[in-house]
Amino acid sequence: MKDEDRAIVNPVKSKNSPELADFAVMTGSQTDLKLICNLLDLNENNRRELYHGSLYYTEFFSLAGPMIGAPYAVMILETLLAWGAKKILFYGWCGAISKDMEIGTILIPSGAYIDEGTSRHYGAAPNLDFTEPSHELKEIIREVFDQEKISFKEGIVWTTDAIYRETPQKVDNYLAKNAVAVEMELSALFTVGKYRQAEIVAIMVVSDDLSGNSWRPGFRDKPFKSSRKMVCNAIRQLCRRI
């Protein structure tokens, strides 16, 4: 590591830190965190506090959340990697910007446009605006979805720091670059994964719709709730496989 790249504060593993398995799941929603815990029979015996949320861990996998936004998600990611995780699945929600994406659509992101500040601190050059997930892990998710007969789409997301600054001009700009959805964590997670030589992948569920330059929330819609349950069940299978 070059001296100018050396950080003063680094993620560390202390004597009280758990030794994590290779595979870890990060989830943005407290509701989904509870559902996954129930499906995997995780309880307080498996839990410890992690920043403002929880970390559940076994000898085979770990689960962390909730979290929102690139800086906080990267704090969680850095900690998981320092404690032994090597393969990370982030599960979260996204807003559709393409009319081809409906409320409840399950999306496996194939890449993310960088419109957040965290990536720039992990080697993303000022002229670089795109980053990708682990292709190997993405293939495993595809296989599990096919086995479980879960319908999904693949596409590029746009990652922003500012949920209230998703302007029509920005939406049109990222649509022109073939992005299909917007969210707040993935480009930073993919960038840090590359920087730390870890494998990062994601699953998103469309929770709201920004296409047509208007906003339609779908958080209470049946397709959204149904897709979330399907993804959580698939994550149970992934925890047994990866």
Residue pairs with C-beta under 8 A, 6 or more apart in sequence:
10 82
11 78
11 79
11 81
11 82
12 82
13 82
13 83
13 84
17 82
17 83
18 48
18 55
18 57
18 62
18 83
19 83
19 84
20 57
20 62
20 80
20 83
20 84
20 85
21 57
21 58
21 59
21 60
21 61
21 62
21 84
21 85
22 84
22 85
22 86
22 87
22 242
23 60
23 61
23 62
23 85
23 86
23 87
23 88
23 89
23 238
23 239
23 242
24 61
24 62
24 63
24 64
24 80
24 85
24 87
24 88
24 89
25 36
25 61
25 62
25 63
25 64
25 88
25 89
25 90
25 91
25 235
25 238
25 239
26 63
26 64
26 65
26 67
26 73
26 76
26 77
26 80
26 88
26 89
26 90
26 91
26 189
27 33
27 36
27 63
27 64
27 65
27 66
27 67
27 90
27 91
27 92
28 65
28 66
28 67
28 68
28 73
28 90
28 91
28 92
28 93
28 185
29 65
29 66
29 92
29 93
30 53
30 65
30 66
31 228
32 65
32 66
32 91
32 228
32 231
32 232
33 53
33 54
33 63
33 65
33 66
35 228
35 229
35 232
36 42
36 63
36 232
36 235
36 236
37 43
37 56
37 63
39 232
39 233
39 235
39 236
40 56
40 63
40 236
40 239
42 56
42 58
42 63
46 56
46 57
46 58
47 54
47 55
47 56
48 54
48 55
48 57
49 55
50 64
50 76
50 79
51 72
51 75
51 76
51 79
52 72
53 64
53 65
53 66
53 67
53 76
54 64
54 65
55 62
55 63
55 64
55 80
56 62
56 63
56 64
57 63
60 239
60 240
61 239
61 242
62 80
62 85
64 76
64 80
65 76
67 73
67 76
67 185
68 184
68 185
69 161
69 184
69 185
70 116
70 117
70 118
70 119
70 159
70 161
70 184
70 185
70 187
70 188
70 189
71 117
71 118
71 188
73 90
73 185
73 188
73 189
74 118
74 188
74 189
74 192
77 88
77 189
77 192
77 193
77 200
78 192
78 196
80 88
81 88
81 196
81 198
85 198
86 198
86 199
87 134
87 137
87 198
87 199
87 242
88 189
88 193
88 198
88 199
88 200
88 201
89 137
89 141
89 201
89 202
89 203
89 235
89 238
89 242
90 185
90 186
90 189
90 200
90 201
90 202
90 203
91 202
91 203
91 204
91 231
91 232
91 235
92 183
92 185
92 186
92 202
92 204
92 205
93 183
93 204
93 205
93 206
93 207
93 208
94 107
94 157
94 181
94 182
94 183
94 204
94 205
94 206
94 207
95 166
95 181
95 182
95 183
95 206
95 207
95 208
95 209
95 210
96 102
96 103
96 105
96 180
96 181
96 206
96 208
96 209
96 210
96 211
97 158
97 171
97 174
97 175
97 179
97 180
97 181
97 182
97 210
97 211
98 155
98 175
98 179
98 180
98 181
98 211
99 211
99 212
100 153
100 180
101 107
101 153
101 155
101 180
101 181
101 206
101 209
101 211
102 206
102 209
102 223
103 206
103 207
103 208
103 209
103 216
103 218
103 221
103 223
103 224
104 205
104 206
104 218
104 221
104 222
104 223
104 224
104 226
104 227
105 152
105 153
105 205
105 206
105 227
106 145
106 150
106 151
106 152
106 153
106 203
106 204
106 205
106 206
106 227
106 230
106 231
107 152
107 153
107 154
107 155
107 157
107 180
107 181
107 203
107 204
107 205
107 206
108 138
108 141
108 142
108 145
108 152
108 153
108 154
108 201
108 202
108 203
108 204
109 133
109 154
109 155
109 156
109 157
109 181
109 186
109 202
109 204
110 132
110 133
110 138
110 154
110 155
110 156
111 130
111 131
111 132
111 133
111 156
111 157
111 190
112 130
112 131
112 132
112 133
112 156
112 157
112 158
112 159
112 186
112 187
112 190
113 129
113 130
113 156
113 157
113 158
113 159
113 174
113 177
113 179
113 187
114 124
114 128
114 129
114 130
114 131
114 159
114 187
114 188
114 191
115 129
115 158
115 159
115 160
115 161
115 170
115 187
116 159
116 160
116 161
116 184
116 187
116 188
117 161
118 188
118 191
118 192
119 131
119 187
119 188
119 191
119 192
120 126
122 188
122 191
122 192
122 194
122 195
123 191
123 194
123 195
124 131
124 191
130 156
130 187
131 187
131 190
131 191
131 194
132 190
133 186
133 190
133 193
133 200
133 201
133 202
134 193
134 199
134 200
134 201
136 199
137 199
137 200
137 201
137 242
138 201
140 238
140 241
140 242
141 201
141 203
141 234
141 238
142 152
144 234
144 237
144 238
144 241
145 151
145 152
145 234
147 237
148 230
148 233
148 234
148 237
150 230
150 231
150 234
153 180
155 178
155 179
155 180
155 181
156 177
156 178
156 179
156 180
157 179
157 180
157 181
157 182
157 183
157 186
157 187
157 204
158 170
158 174
158 179
158 181
158 182
158 183
159 182
159 183
159 184
159 185
159 186
159 187
159 188
160 166
160 170
160 182
160 183
160 184
161 184
163 184
166 182
166 210
168 213
171 182
171 210
171 211
171 213
174 182
181 204
181 206
182 210
183 204
186 202
186 204
189 200
189 202
190 200
192 198
192 200
193 199
193 200
203 231
203 234
203 235
205 224
205 227
205 228
205 231
206 218
206 224
206 227
207 217
207 218
207 219
207 224
208 215
208 216
208 217
208 218
208 219
209 215
209 216
209 218
218 224
